[in-house]
Amino acid sequence: MLIGQRPALLDRAGGLKPVTQLNFASDCAWSSRGVLVTEYGVGLAGLTTRLELLTDAGETVWSAVVAGESGVTADPLSARVAYVDGDTAVERDAVSGTELRRVAGVRAARYDGDGGLVVVSPSGEVRWLPS
């Protein structure tokens, strides 16, 4: 994944596939079956994050716009991705885009490398959530 202006997926042979759904890519996170890409923006309503869940081929599986700056993470061992929307972590299936779970009271989330989702509350409490 090449982020910045004119984002693109870079394959192992060096070929580029433009991600035409976004003008700019701010961040991305790869699961074993797809990538969650963000585009941060500022409008009349303030800071927003556009989220695009893409297949390895660059096709959109799911998309949304959320208020504020949303952090993204993905499990490299499975088809799970997650993002933070306000104070809630939302986990989705990277193949179908289906919502898998919501966890309230979360400021940040990351996968731990073994399939678990680690979440941090606004007060700094850390919790490990099983897959």
N, C-alpha and C positions, 0 to 999 in steps of 0.2 A: 504494500500500500504506500503510495506516495501522497503525503499530505501537503496542504498549502493550496495555492491557486491551481486550478485545473487538476484536481485529484485524479489518480489513476491506480489501477491494479497492475502490478508488475509480476509477470509470470516467471518461472524458473529459467526460461529460455531468453528472457530479456524483453519480451513483448509487452506492450502497454495497452490496457483497455481503459479508456476514459470513464470516469464515474460522472456521467452527465446529469445525474439527479441533483448534484451539489455544485455550487459555484466555488466553494472553498471547503476544505476539510481541516477541521481544528484538531481532531483526535480520532483514534480508532482502536479497536480491540478485536483480535482474531480468536474465534473458537475453532474447533476441529472441522466445522462445517460451514463457516461463514464469518462475516465481519460486521461489526457495529461501528458506524462512522458518524461523527458529529460535525455540525456546522454552527458555530456560535454567531449570534447576531444581536444587534441593538436596534430597537424600533421604538415607536411611541409608547408601547407598554413596558419598555425596559429590555433587559438582557433576556434572550431566548436561546434555546438549543434545538436545532433540528436534528432528529435521529433517523438514520437510514440503516436498516438491517439488510445486508446484501449477501447473495450467494457468492461462492468463489468465482463465478462467471460475471459478477457485477449486477445481477438482476435483483430488484427490490422485492423483499419478502414482506416487510412491514415498515411503516414510517410514522412519525409523529413529531409535533413541536411541543416542547415543554417550557415553562417559565424558568428563568435563571440559567445558570451554567451547570450542566449535567455531566458528571463523571461517568465513564464507561469502563467495563471490564468484561473479559470473556474467559471461559474455561478452555484451555488448549486440548484437554482430554475428552471433551464432550461437545455437544451442540448447544451449549448454554451460554447466554450473554446476559449482562445486567447493566442497569443504569440507575442513577439516583434522580428522582423527580421530587423536588422540594425536600421533604423529610422522609421519603419512602424509597426503598430499594425495590426495583421491579426486575424480575428475572423472566426471560423469554427463551423459547426454543428457536435456534438459529435457522432451522429448516422450514418450519411452518409459520414462525412469527407469533405463535400462541403464547399467551401469558402463562407462566408456570406458577409464580407466587409473588406476593407483595409483602414486604416487611416494613412496618412503620417504625419511626424513631431512628432513622439512619441518616448519617451525614456523608458517609463514604463506604464503598464496598469494593472488595477485590477477591478473586478466586485464589485459593492457597496452593495450587499446583497439584493437589490430590483430589480435586473435585468439590471441596467444600467452599462455601462462600463466607468470607470474613466481613463483618459489618461493624462500623463504629458509630456510636450514638453521638448526638451533639455534646454530651457531657464527657465523652472520651471512653465510655464503656465499650469493650471489644467482645464480640460474640462470634463463635464459629457455628455456621449452619450447615448441616449435612446436605448432600445432594439429594 
